[in-house]
Amino acid sequence: MYAERLILETDMAGNLKKVNMLAKKKQLEAIFLVISESTPSVAFRRIPHPDIAGKVIINGDIMSSVPCSTWDLPE
């Protein structure tokens, strides 16, 4: 018996992103450990819902809605 490390990733719905090939004609026992501190390798781009995309109108100055210190802008 030997150990082989295999890291599986899931999408937003919990489905496997890529199914890796396993050893042929072998019995496998799996113990899944959730890696809690994992960071996504690809930045997730957020998009608006199709019902509101392109329909938002900004009325007024949004930059003055909160103090400049909370924007975390470079100086």
N, CA, C and O atoms as a printed pandas DataFrame, in Angstrom:
     atom_number atom_name residue_name chain_id  residue_number  x_coord  y_coord  z_coord
0              1         N          MET        A               1    0.850   -1.171    0.000
1              2        CA          MET        A               1    0.000    0.000    0.000
2              3         C          MET        A               1    0.895    1.233    0.000
3              4         O          MET        A               1    1.901    1.276    0.707
4              5         N          TYR        A               2    0.529    2.224   -0.786
5              6        CA          TYR        A               2    1.262    3.478   -0.818
6              7         C          TYR        A               2    0.267    4.628   -0.898
7              8         O          TYR        A               2   -0.889    4.435   -1.273
8              9         N          ALA        A               3    0.718    5.810   -0.547
9             10        CA          ALA        A               3   -0.148    6.986   -0.559
10            11         C          ALA        A               3    0.160    7.833   -1.789
11            12         O          ALA        A               3    1.313    7.992   -2.190
12            13         N          GLU        A               4   -0.879    8.355   -2.357
13            14        CA          GLU        A               4   -0.732    9.259   -3.489
14            15         C          GLU        A               4   -1.619   10.467   -3.218
15            16         O          GLU        A               4   -2.820   10.331   -2.983
16            17         N          ARG        A               5   -1.025   11.625   -3.252
17            18        CA          ARG        A               5   -1.782   12.844   -2.984
18            19         C          ARG        A               5   -2.436   13.323   -4.269
19            20         O          ARG        A               5   -1.799   13.401   -5.319
20            21         N          LEU        A               6   -3.716   13.642   -4.165
21            22        CA          LEU        A               6   -4.489   14.093   -5.310
22            23         C          LEU        A               6   -5.368   15.233   -4.836
23            24         O          LEU        A               6   -6.191   15.044   -3.940
24            25         N          ILE        A               7   -5.211   16.410   -5.415
25            26        CA          ILE        A               7   -6.025   17.563   -5.027
26            27         C          ILE        A               7   -7.082   17.787   -6.097
27            28         O          ILE        A               7   -6.764   17.986   -7.269
28            29         N          LEU        A               8   -8.334   17.754   -5.681
29            30        CA          LEU        A               8   -9.461   17.957   -6.582
30            31         C          LEU        A               8  -10.059   19.328   -6.320
31            32         O          LEU        A               8  -10.145   19.759   -5.170
32            33         N          GLU        A               9  -10.476   20.022   -7.381
33            34        CA          GLU        A               9  -11.101   21.342   -7.242
34            35         C          GLU        A               9  -12.540   21.265   -7.727
35            36         O          GLU        A               9  -12.862   20.527   -8.659
36            37         N          THR        A              10  -13.397   22.042   -7.077
37            38        CA          THR        A              10  -14.803   22.093   -7.470
38            39         C          THR        A              10  -15.168   23.485   -7.956
39            40         O          THR        A              10  -14.491   24.461   -7.635
40            41         N          ASP        A              11  -16.235   23.570   -8.729
41            42        CA          ASP        A              11  -16.713   24.857   -9.201
42            43         C          ASP        A              11  -17.704   25.436   -8.200
43            44         O          ASP        A              11  -17.843   24.912   -7.095
44            45         N          MET        A              12  -18.385   26.497   -8.567
45            46        CA          MET        A              12  -19.319   27.186   -7.674
46            47         C          MET        A              12  -20.493   26.287   -7.272
47            48         O          MET        A              12  -21.093   26.504   -6.219
48            49         N          ALA        A              13  -20.830   25.291   -8.081
49            50        CA          ALA        A              13  -21.941   24.387   -7.783
50            51         C          ALA        A              13  -21.499   23.146   -7.012
51            52         O          ALA        A              13  -22.336   22.339   -6.608
52            53         N          GLY        A              14  -20.189   22.987   -6.805
53            54        CA          GLY        A              14  -19.684   21.826   -6.089
54            55         C          GLY        A              14  -19.319   20.657   -6.987
55            56         O          GLY        A              14  -18.985   19.580   -6.491
56            57         N          ASN        A              15  -19.375   20.847   -8.285
57            58        CA          ASN        A              15  -19.006   19.790   -9.226
58            59         C          ASN        A              15  -17.496   19.815   -9.462
59            60         O          ASN        A              15  -16.874   20.875   -9.402
60            61         N          LEU        A              16  -16.913   18.656   -9.728
61            62        CA          LEU        A              16  -15.481   18.587   -9.987
62            63         C          LEU        A              16  -15.141   19.329  -11.271
63            64         O          LEU        A              16  -15.828   19.185  -12.282
64            65         N          LYS        A              17  -14.065   20.132  -11.225
65            66        CA          LYS        A              17  -13.628   20.864  -12.410
66            67         C          LYS        A              17  -12.951   19.940  -13.414
67            68         O          LYS        A              17  -13.234   20.005  -14.610
68            69         N          LYS        A              18  -12.061   19.084  -12.931
69            70        CA          LYS        A              18  -11.304   18.200  -13.807
70            71         C          LYS        A              18  -11.175   16.847  -13.109
71            72         O          LYS        A              18  -10.753   16.777  -11.955
72            73         N          VAL        A              19  -11.533   15.790  -13.800
73            74        CA          VAL        A              19  -11.425   14.459  -13.223
74            75         C          VAL        A              19  -10.074   13.880  -13.640
75            76         O          VAL        A              19   -9.801   13.727  -14.830
76            77         N          ASN        A              20   -9.228   13.557  -12.654
77            78        CA          ASN        A              20   -7.900   13.023  -12.929
78            79         C          ASN        A              20   -7.964   11.524  -13.155
79            80         O          ASN        A              20   -8.867   10.846  -12.663
80            81         N          MET        A              21   -6.999   11.015  -13.905
81            82        CA          MET        A              21   -6.901    9.578  -14.144
82            83         C          MET        A              21   -6.389    8.902  -12.880
83            84         O          MET        A              21   -5.506    9.428  -12.203
84            85         N          LEU        A              22   -6.945    7.736  -12.565
85            86        CA          LEU        A              22   -6.540    6.967  -11.397
86            87         C          LEU        A              22   -5.876    5.672  -11.845
87            88         O          LEU        A              22   -5.890    5.338  -13.029
88            89         N          ALA        A              23   -5.305    4.956  -10.911
89            90        CA          ALA        A              23   -4.651    3.684  -11.214
90            91         C          ALA        A              23   -5.662    2.691  -11.781
91            92         O          ALA        A              23   -6.798    2.618  -11.313
92            93         N          LYS        A              24   -5.244    1.930  -12.788
93            94        CA          LYS        A              24   -6.144    0.971  -13.431
94            95         C          LYS        A              24   -6.278   -0.294  -12.591
95            96         O          LYS        A              24   -5.305   -0.780  -12.014
96            97         N          LYS        A              25   -7.484   -0.811  -12.533
97            98        CA          LYS        A              25   -7.807   -2.086  -11.874
98            99         C          LYS        A              25   -7.252   -2.162  -10.458
99           100         O          LYS        A              25   -6.652   -3.169  -10.081
100          101         N          LYS        A              26   -7.446   -1.109   -9.673
101          102        CA          LYS        A              26   -6.997   -1.069   -8.283
102          103         C          LYS        A              26   -8.174   -0.693   -7.403
103          104         O          LYS        A              26   -9.127   -0.067   -7.866
104          105         N          GLN        A              27   -8.112   -1.069   -6.152
105          106        CA          GLN        A              27   -9.089   -0.607   -5.171
106          107         C          GLN        A              27   -8.511    0.625   -4.505
107          108         O          GLN        A              27   -7.341    0.638   -4.124
108          109         N          LEU        A              28   -9.319    1.653   -4.365
109          110        CA          LEU        A              28   -8.878    2.911   -3.776
110          111         C          LEU        A              28   -9.759    3.250   -2.588
111          112         O          LEU        A              28  -10.974    3.054   -2.624
112          113         N          GLU        A              29   -9.142    3.755   -1.548
113          114        CA          GLU        A              29   -9.883    4.280   -0.399
114          115         C          GLU        A              29   -9.592    5.770   -0.357
115          116         O          GLU        A              29   -8.430    6.173   -0.412
116          117         N          ALA        A              30  -10.621    6.589   -0.259
117          118        CA          ALA        A              30  -10.443    8.041   -0.296
118          119         C          ALA        A              30  -10.879    8.660    1.022
119          120         O          ALA        A              30  -11.935    8.330    1.560
120          121         N          ILE        A              31  -10.061    9.551    1.525
121          122        CA          ILE        A              31  -10.396   10.383    2.677
122          123         C          ILE        A              31  -10.217   11.818    2.206
123          124         O          ILE        A              31   -9.120   12.215    1.816
124          125         N          PHE        A              32  -11.289   12.590    2.242
125          126        CA          PHE        A              32  -11.240   13.949    1.727
126          127         C          PHE        A              32  -11.029   14.941    2.857
127          128         O          PHE        A              32  -11.780   14.950    3.832
128          129         N          LEU        A              33  -10.016   15.766    2.725
129          130        CA          LEU        A              33   -9.744   16.851    3.653
130          131         C          LEU        A              33   -9.976   18.155    2.903
131          132         O          LEU        A              33   -9.380   18.381    1.850
132          133         N          VAL        A              34  -10.833   19.009    3.437
133          134        CA          VAL        A              34  -11.130   20.284    2.790
134          135         C          VAL        A              34  -10.023   21.271    3.129
135          136         O          VAL        A              34   -9.731   21.511    4.300
136          137         N          ILE        A              35   -9.409   21.843    2.097
137          138        CA          ILE        A              35   -8.353   22.829    2.281
138          139         C          ILE        A              35   -9.034   24.179    2.447
139          140         O          ILE        A              35   -9.498   24.769    1.471
140          141         N          SER        A              36   -9.095   24.665    3.673
141          142        CA          SER        A              36   -9.864   25.875    3.951
142          143         C          SER        A              36   -9.157   27.148    3.517
143          144         O          SER        A              36   -9.822   28.123    3.165
144          145         N          GLU        A              37   -7.841   27.170    3.532
145          146        CA          GLU        A              37   -7.140   28.398    3.202
146          147         C          GLU        A              37   -6.747   28.487    1.738
147          148         O          GLU        A              37   -5.848   29.251    1.388
148          149         N          SER        A              38   -7.403   27.721    0.877
149          150        CA          SER        A              38   -7.054   27.768   -0.532
150          151         C          SER        A              38   -7.550   29.076   -1.145
151          152         O          SER        A              38   -8.614   29.583   -0.790
152          153         N          THR        A              39   -6.778   29.594   -2.045
153          154        CA          THR        A              39   -7.155   30.801   -2.764
154          155         C          THR        A              39   -7.362   30.424   -4.224
155          156         O          THR        A              39   -6.623   29.597   -4.757
156          157         N          PRO        A              40   -8.336   31.007   -4.863
157          158        CA          PRO        A              40   -8.569   30.661   -6.255
158          159         C          PRO        A              40   -7.368   31.034   -7.115
159          160         O          PRO        A              40   -6.798   32.114   -6.958
160          161         N          SER        A              41   -6.990   30.148   -8.017
161          162        CA          SER        A              41   -5.846   30.415   -8.877
162          163         C          SER        A              41   -6.183   31.444   -9.957
163          164         O          SER        A              41   -5.301   32.153  -10.442
164          165         N          VAL        A              42   -7.448   31.520  -10.328
165          166        CA          VAL        A              42   -7.896   32.479  -11.328
166          167         C          VAL        A              42   -8.883   33.426  -10.664
167          168         O          VAL        A              42   -9.807   32.990   -9.977
168          169         N          ALA        A              43   -8.686   34.718  -10.869
169          170        CA          ALA        A              43   -9.597   35.697  -10.283
170          171         C          ALA        A              43  -10.986   35.527  -10.884
171          172         O          ALA        A              43  -11.136   35.410  -12.100
172          173         N          PHE        A              44  -11.986   35.516  -10.031
173          174        CA          PHE        A              44  -13.366   35.359  -10.484
174          175         C          PHE        A              44  -13.903   36.721  -10.894
175          176         O          PHE        A              44  -13.916   37.648  -10.085
176          177         N          ARG        A              45  -14.336   36.852  -12.117
177          178        CA          ARG        A              45  -14.861   38.121  -12.600
178          179         C          ARG        A              45  -16.369   38.155  -12.389
179          180         O          ARG        A              45  -17.099   37.291  -12.874
180          181         N          ARG        A              46  -16.816   39.160  -11.664
181          182        CA          ARG        A              46  -18.242   39.293  -11.392
182          183         C          ARG        A              46  -18.898   40.056  -12.523
183          184         O          ARG        A              46  -18.335   41.017  -13.048
184          185         N          ILE        A              47  -20.094   39.623  -12.896
185          186        CA          ILE        A              47  -20.860   40.310  -13.928
186          187         C          ILE        A              47  -22.266   40.551  -13.397
187          188         O          ILE        A              47  -22.768   39.761  -12.598
188          189         N          PRO        A              48  -22.903   41.627  -13.827
189          190        CA          PRO        A              48  -24.260   41.896  -13.337
190          191         C          PRO        A              48  -25.276   40.927  -13.940
191          192         O          PRO        A              48  -25.041   40.326  -14.988
192          193         N          HIS        A              49  -26.386   40.794  -13.267
193          194        CA          HIS        A              49  -27.478   39.954  -13.766
194          195         C          HIS        A              49  -27.964   40.534  -15.091
195          196         O          HIS        A              49  -28.019   41.755  -15.235
196          197         N          PRO        A              50  -28.316   39.699  -16.054
197          198        CA          PRO        A              50  -28.749   40.205  -17.366
198          199         C          PRO        A              50  -29.939   41.157  -17.310
199          200         O          PRO        A              50  -30.086   42.006  -18.189
200          201         N          ASP        A              51  -30.795   41.030  -16.289
201          202        CA          ASP        A              51  -31.962   41.918  -16.189
202          203         C          ASP        A              51  -31.571   43.360  -15.870
203          204         O          ASP        A              51  -32.305   44.287  -16.212
204          205         N          ILE        A              52  -30.410   43.562  -15.212
205          206        CA          ILE        A              52  -30.028   44.930  -14.838
206          207         C          ILE        A              52  -28.773   45.410  -15.565
207          208         O          ILE        A              52  -28.376   46.562  -15.393
208          209         N          ALA        A              53  -28.147   44.567  -16.363
209          210        CA          ALA        A              53  -26.918   44.948  -17.070
210          211         C          ALA        A              53  -27.176   46.121  -18.003
211          212         O          ALA        A              53  -28.066   46.058  -18.851
212          213         N          GLY        A              54  -26.408   47.182  -17.854
213          214        CA          GLY        A              54  -26.526   48.360  -18.707
214          215         C          GLY        A              54  -27.655   49.291  -18.356
215          216         O          GLY        A              54  -27.868   50.279  -19.059
216          217         N          LYS        A              55  -28.395   49.016  -17.286
217          218        CA          LYS        A              55  -29.540   49.845  -16.929
218          219         C          LYS        A              55  -29.299   50.699  -15.687
219          220         O          LYS        A              55  -30.163   51.486  -15.301
220          221         N          VAL        A              56  -28.131   50.550  -15.057
221          222        CA          VAL        A              56  -27.845   51.287  -13.826
222          223         C          VAL        A              56  -27.454   52.720  -14.175
223          224         O          VAL        A              56  -26.617   52.955  -15.046
224          225         N          ILE        A              57  -28.067   53.663  -13.488
225          226        CA          ILE        A              57  -27.764   55.082  -13.682
226          227         C          ILE        A              57  -27.211   55.622  -12.375
227          228         O          ILE        A              57  -27.831   55.472  -11.322
228          229         N          ILE        A              58  -26.038   56.254  -12.443
229          230        CA          ILE        A              58  -25.420   56.840  -11.253
230          231         C          ILE        A              58  -25.842   58.296  -11.170
231          232         O          ILE        A              58  -25.549   59.091  -12.063
232          233         N          ASN        A              59  -26.528   58.635  -10.098
233          234        CA          ASN        A              59  -26.972   60.008   -9.870
234          235         C          ASN        A              59  -26.135   60.613   -8.761
235          236         O          ASN        A              59  -26.267   60.217   -7.603
236          237         N          GLY        A              60  -25.287   61.554   -9.090
237          238        CA          GLY        A              60  -24.497   62.225   -8.068
238          239         C          GLY        A              60  -23.078   61.701   -7.983
239          240         O          GLY        A              60  -22.614   60.927   -8.820
240          241         N          ASP        A              61  -22.402   62.162   -6.924
241          242        CA          ASP        A              61  -21.001   61.851   -6.717
242          243         C          ASP        A              61  -20.871   60.648   -5.792
243          244         O          ASP        A              61  -21.164   60.755   -4.601
244          245         N          ILE        A              62  -20.438   59.505   -6.318
245          246        CA          ILE        A              62  -20.310   58.313   -5.483
246          247         C          ILE        A              62  -19.001   58.318   -4.704
247          248         O          ILE        A              62  -18.895   57.607   -3.704
248          249         N          MET        A              63  -18.010   59.082   -5.117
249          250        CA          MET        A              63  -16.722   59.113   -4.429
250          251         C          MET        A              63  -16.832   59.774   -3.060
251          252         O          MET        A              63  -16.053   59.452   -2.163
252          253         N          SER        A              64  -17.761   60.673   -2.880
253          254        CA          SER        A              64  -17.897   61.347   -1.591
254          255         C          SER        A              64  -18.876   60.613   -0.665
255          256         O          SER        A              64  -19.208   61.128    0.403
256          257         N          SER        A              65  -19.331   59.447   -1.046
257          258        CA          SER        A              65  -20.288   58.717   -0.226
258          259         C          SER        A              65  -19.645   58.118    1.023
259          260         O          SER        A              65  -20.327   57.899    2.024
260          261         N          VAL        A              66  -18.344   57.854    0.974
261          262        CA          VAL        A              66  -17.590   57.356    2.130
262          263         C          VAL        A              66  -16.283   58.124    2.211
263          264         O          VAL        A              66  -15.850   58.692    1.208
264          265         N          PRO        A              67  -15.637   58.162    3.377
265          266        CA          PRO        A              67  -14.369   58.885    3.497
266          267         C          PRO        A              67  -13.288   58.297    2.576
267          268         O          PRO        A              67  -13.308   57.104    2.274
268          269         N          CYS        A              68  -12.362   59.127    2.141
269          270        CA          CYS        A              68  -11.287   58.698    1.232
270          271         C          CYS        A              68  -10.405   57.630    1.866
271          272         O          CYS        A              68   -9.814   56.824    1.148
272          273         N          SER        A              69  -10.303   57.604    3.179
273          274        CA          SER        A              69   -9.447   56.622    3.849
274          275         C          SER        A              69   -9.953   55.194    3.674
275          276         O          SER        A              69   -9.163   54.253    3.748
276          277         N          THR        A              70  -11.245   55.012    3.446
277          278        CA          THR        A              70  -11.799   53.666    3.295
278          279         C          THR        A              70  -11.683   53.142    1.868
279          280         O          THR        A              70  -11.905   51.953    1.642
280          281         N          TRP        A              71  -11.344   53.987    0.901
281          282        CA          TRP        A              71  -11.215   53.551   -0.486
282          283         C          TRP        A              71   -9.919   52.778   -0.698
283          284         O          TRP        A              71   -9.807   52.039   -1.676
284          285         N          ASP        A              72   -8.944   52.926    0.183
285          286        CA          ASP        A              72   -7.655   52.232    0.078
286          287         C          ASP        A              72   -6.989   52.481   -1.278
287          288         O          ASP        A              72   -6.532   51.554   -1.946
288          289         N          LEU        A              73   -6.949   53.753   -1.661
289          290        CA          LEU        A              73   -6.343   54.146   -2.936
290          291         C          LEU        A              73   -4.856   54.427   -2.749
291          292         O          LEU        A              73   -4.453   54.870   -1.673
292          293         N          PRO        A              74   -4.029   54.183   -3.765
293          294        CA          PRO        A              74   -2.602   54.515   -3.648
294          295         C          PRO        A              74   -2.428   56.035   -3.611
295          296         O          PRO        A              74   -3.204   56.780   -4.210
296          297         N          GLU        A              75   -1.413   56.468   -2.910
297          298        CA          GLU        A              75   -1.190   57.922   -2.769
298          299         C          GLU        A              75   -0.231   58.441   -3.797
299          300         O          GLU        A              75    0.064   59.636   -3.819
